Structures are given as structure tokens and as C-alpha cells.
Amino acid sequence: MSSAAKTSAALRLAISKNSASKVQILLGQGVAVDAAARLLAVSRGSAAILSLLLEAGPPPTPEEAPPLLIAAVQADGASTLPHLLQIFPVAALEGTVREWTPLMHAVKLGQLVAVDALLRAGASADHRMPTSGGTALMVGVQHSQPVAIARLLEAQAALETRDAQGWTALKWAAQVGDAAVMRVLLDAGATVAAVEGEG
């Protein structure tokens, strides 16, 4: 194993042990920060270590935004997400991993702090998955997240958007059979008589 590989492995080990002091020592010795180190710090939910890595540079690339933001959401969102939202442009919030945006992941998990933070930062509530045409609102319906759905609707998410099958969020709610979700959608004005793709 080369010297660079050893130091990189040592940095990842220090991150996985949540040892900010060891990370700081390694960075002071000139250990290079890479995408894998940043992703590990975010997935561990360590804001202190992420700050050290971001200060040591180089800055994350736009391509790193979706996996980093999604990892932050999945790790809780409250600790590392604010740091990431400060460094990435608004356009990066629409980046996807397997067609899902960070906002869609936050809605699925019911991570309301992350949902609010992403919406405040400019994430679109109406981004559509290229293949299925699904939106964050539909994700919230399919995963029974009425409070997250309410937050999306407060952010002016389009209520009558149809996916590739011609289904609206209300049609999905009826399919899932979630009365609480249906109530949120109906209270927001969802059209009961909407016709799906096949009539």
C-alpha cells in the first residue's frame, strides 16, 4: 500500500471513529481530502469533522452535491445539512441519485427539519423523476408522511401533477388507503374527479 493510500485510510478510520482531533492532526500533516472522506463524515452525521474537511479543501464538486445532501438527510439532516446548503448552489439541490432528489429522500423519511431546510434553500417541490414522473408530493403519499406533505403544499407544490401513469397524488393516496394523507390532500383542494391516464 502506497503512502498516500495509507494516509487516506488513516483519515477514513479517524472519521469513522468520530475523532475530530485525529482528523485535525492528519489534515495538519497534509493528508488530502477526497469525496469519499466527505461522504463518510456526512453519513456519520459529524458536523465538526465535516467542517474540518471543508476548510482543508478542495471544495466539493457539483457532482458530489446529490450524494452528500442525500447522505446528510439520511443521517438525520440537522447536523451536517446546514453546512452543505451553504456551499452548494441552488441548482445542486435538484441533482439526483437514482432519480430521487435530496428533498424526495427527506420527505420519504419524514425528516421535517431537512424538508424545511431544503425548501428554504430553494429546492423545488415539483421536481419530477425522469422515468416515472413522480414528485416529492407523491413520494410523501406513498410513504404515508402527512406532515411532510403539508409542508410541501405550504411551499406551493403542484397538487394535480400527474405521473407517467396519469395518477395524481390523491389517486396514489387512495391506492395506499391512507385516510390521513387523503385528508391533507382534500383539505388542500385536490380534485376527486380527476381522471387517470386510462380514464
N, C-alpha and C positions, 0 to 999 in steps of 0.2 A: 504494500500500500504506500502510495506516494505521501510526501509530507503534507501537501495541500489536502489530500483526501483525509489524512489523519486529523488535521486541524478542523476540517469541515465536520467530520464525525464527532469530534470533541464538542464542537459548538452545538450540534444537534442533541447530543447527550445532555449538555448543560440546560438546553431549552426544555427537553423532556422531563428533567428533574426540577424544573421551575427555579433554577438557581441564577437569579439575576446577577449576583456578584461574580459568579464564574463566567457568565456570558460577557460581563463588562471587562473582565481580565482578558478573555480571549480576543475580544474586539480591540482592546488596547494593544495586544500583540500583533494586530494586523490581520486577523482571520477574516476572510472575505464573507460577506453576507450574500446569500443567494435566495432564490424564490422558495426553495424547499425549507430554508430556515424560517423565513417569514410565515409561510403557511403553517409550519409546526407551532410557532408561537401563537398564532391566531387560533388554531384548533385547540390549543391548550388553554385558551382564554386568558393569556398573560399579557395584560396591557403594559406592565413595566418592561418586560422583555421586548415586546413589540416596539416600544418607544426607543429602546436602545438600538435595535436593529435598524429602525427607520433613520435614526440620527447617524448611524455608521454608514448608511448608503450602500450601494446606489439606490436611487428611488425605484419603487416597483414600476414595472411597465404596465401599460393599459391592458395587456393580455392577462396580467396577474389579477386584475380587479375582480372579475366574477368569482374565481375560486376563493380568493381571500375574503371577499364580502360574504359569500355563502358560508364559508367556514366560521366566520365571526357570528353569523346568525345561528348556526347550528351549535356553537359553543356557548351560547347564551345571548350574545349581542350587546349586552350592556357595557362590557368591559373594553373590548377591542374595536367594536364597530365605529364609535365616535372618532377614533384615531384615523381609521381608514377613510371615513367620509370626508375628512379634512384634506386628504391628499389626492383623492381621485376626482376627476371632473364629473359633472352630472351625466354625461354620455356614458360613462363607465357603469352607471347603475343599471343600464339596460343590457349589459353583457350577460351572457347565459352560459350555463353548463348543462348540457343535455336539454336545451330549450327552456330551462327554468331560470328566471331572474332571481337575484337575492330577495326581492320583495315576495315573490311566489313562495320561496322557502320559508320566509318569516311568517307568512300567512298560514301556510300548511302546519307549522309548528305552534301557531298561536303565540308567537313571540311579539307581544304588543309593543314593547319598548323598541324593538327592531323595526316593526312595521311603521311606527310613528317616526322614528329617526330617518328611515329611508324615504318616506313620503315628504318629510320636511326638507330633505336634501335634494328632492326633485325627481325621485323615482316615479315612473309613470304607472298609475293604477290600471292602465288599459293596454299595457304591452301584451302582444299576442304571441303564443307559441307558433312557430312557423308551420309545423306539421298538423297539429290538432286544432289550432285556432283558439286554444284555451287562454283564459286570462287569470289574473290573481284572484278575481272575484269567484271564478269557477273553481279554482283550487280551494279557496276557503269553504265553498259549498261542499265539495267532495270530501273535505276533511273535517266537516262539522265545526267550523270556527265562527260562530255568530258575532262575537265581539270584533274579531279581525275584519269580518265582512262589513260591519257597521263603520269601522274606521275607513275602509276603502270607499264606502258610499259617501262618507263625510268629505273625502278627498275627490268627490265627483267622478268616481268610477262609473263607466257606462253600464247601465243596468240591463239593457236589452241586447248587448252584443251576443252574436251567435258564433258558436264554434264551427268546425268543419262539418259536423253532423247536422247543423242547423239548430242546435239546442241552446237555450238561454240559461242563465244561472238558475232561474226559477224552475225550469224543466229538470235541471240536474238535482235541485233540492227535492223535487217531487220524486225523482228516481231514487234518491238516497233515503227519502222518507223522514227527513229531519224537520220536525214542526217548528223548532226554534229558529232555524235558518230560514224556513219559508216565511215565518212571521216577519223577520227583519227585512226580507226582500219585498214582501207585500206592503209593509208599512212605508217602504221607500218608493212604492208606486210601480212595482213590477207588473207587467201585463199578463193576466191569467190566460187570456185568449190567444197568446202568441202561437203561431203555427210553426211546427218544426220543419226541417228540410223535406221530409216525405209527406207533409200535410197532416 
